[in-house]
Amino acid sequence: MKLFDKKKNRRNSNSKKWDRYHSKDILPMWVADMDFESPVCIKNALRRYIEHGIYGYHSEPKELRDTLKKYLNKKGWNIKKDWIVLTPSVGAPIYSIYDLIPKTSQVIVPTPIYLNFLKAPKHLGRKIKKLPMKTENGRLIIDFKKLLSTARKNSWLMFVNPQNPGGTVYSKNEIKELAKIINKKNITVFSDELHCDLILKENLKHTPLGSIKEIEKNIISFYSASKTFNVPGLNCAFAVIPSDKLRGAFKKNAQGIIDDANITGLIALSSAFSKGWKWRDDLIKYLNLNLQILLKTLEKYQNADPIIPEATYLLWVKIKNPKQKNLQSHFEDYGVGINDGIEFGKKDFIRINFATTRQNVKKASKRIEDALINL
Ligand SMILES: Cc1ncc(COP(=O)(O)O)c(C=O)c1O
C-alpha cells in the first residue's frame, strides 16, 4: 500500500485541482483526478516516447485496437475494431454530439449528472428534458417507469454508468430493462462508461450498454484510461459506435473541430489496458479504505447522509443546510474544497473526491466534522 501513501507535492505542478487553492490551507477534494502517480507501465512507456526526442505528427500505436477489442471482450462485448473512434476526451463529445441531434429531438438528461451534461446544452442553447433520478435501497438510479412515460419516439438519452456523482453500477437486469425501453422508443444513447473500471465492490460487474445486441446500433459508448489510471491531462478517450450511419456522422462532424487523441494519451491507454490491471486492483483496495474512513466520520452526523458509491472515488452526500449556506464556501472555510451539488443539478448535496493519500483523508475528515458541526 506504500505506493498510494507516497506523498507527492502537487502544488506548483500545473494541477487544476491544487491550483484553485494554491496559497491556502484547503485540501482539494473536488475535480475528478487522483493524487496518485500512474502505474510504472505508463511512466515507462511515456519515458520511451519522451526519450526519442522527435514529437512529430503521430499515428496510433499498432497494438491499440486489439487491446481495446480484448478489453471490451472481457466485459462481454464482442466489437469490431473499426467501430472504435479515438477522441481527445469524453468531455468534448458531450458538446459536439449536439451537432448530430436534430434540433426538434427530445434529449433526456437524468439528474444529478456529471456537470458538463448540463453545461453543454446551456452553452449551445439546446433544450433538454431533465429526468430526476430516484434513490432506491441507498442507490441513485434512473426511474425506468418515468423514463418510459417521458421518452418520445426517437429521443436521445444521456446515460452515465457507473453514475457520477452517485457511483451507481447498473446491474445486468437494470441494463436489460433500460434496453427494452431504448428498443421500444428507438432511443439513441450517449453512454458514458468512463468510470467502469473503478468498481469498488467485488460482487459487482460492469455491463456495457452496447453489449445488448438488440440495441447495439442505438448506442454511442465512451471509455478511457483517464479516470482509472489518472491520466486525464493526456487527452485521450475512445468511442465505440457500431452503427455505420452514426459512426460516419460522428467522424465527419469531428473533423477539424475535435482534434485527434494526444499521442501521450494513446501510449498511456495502450500500456494501461494491457499491463495496468494489478495496479488498478491495489488502487481499489486503497480507495475502499479511504471511503470507510469518510463514511465513519459522516455517520456521526445527522446532517450528512451519504450515498455509498458502488464505483468511482466520488462520494455524494446529502446535507441538511437549514441556513441555506453556500456549501462550497462553507466547506472551504473549514479547509476542504468540495464540489457543490448544484453543479450537478441538485442543491443541498456535496461531492467529495476521496482519491488522495490516507493522511489527507484523515485530515479532511476532521475538517469535514468541523464544517458539519457549524452548518
Ligand atoms: C462521467 C464523466 N464523463 C466525462 C468526464 C470528462 O472526461 P474527460 O476528461 O475525458 O473529458 C468526467 C470527468 O470527471 C466524468 O466524470
The ligand as an ORCA input file, in Angstrom:
! r2SCAN-3c Opt
* xyz 0 1
  C     -18.899     10.897    -16.100
  C     -17.830     11.738    -16.696
  N     -17.829     11.957    -18.026
  C     -16.872     12.709    -18.613
  C     -15.868     13.304    -17.866
  C     -14.820     14.121    -18.563
  O     -13.902     13.261    -19.106
  P     -12.657     13.803    -19.963
  O     -11.606     14.204    -19.009
  O     -12.296     12.661    -20.838
  O     -13.189     14.959    -20.753
  C     -15.840     13.107    -16.474
  C     -14.790     13.740    -15.651
  O     -14.840     13.768    -14.456
  C     -16.843     12.309    -15.881
  O     -16.850     12.075    -14.568
*
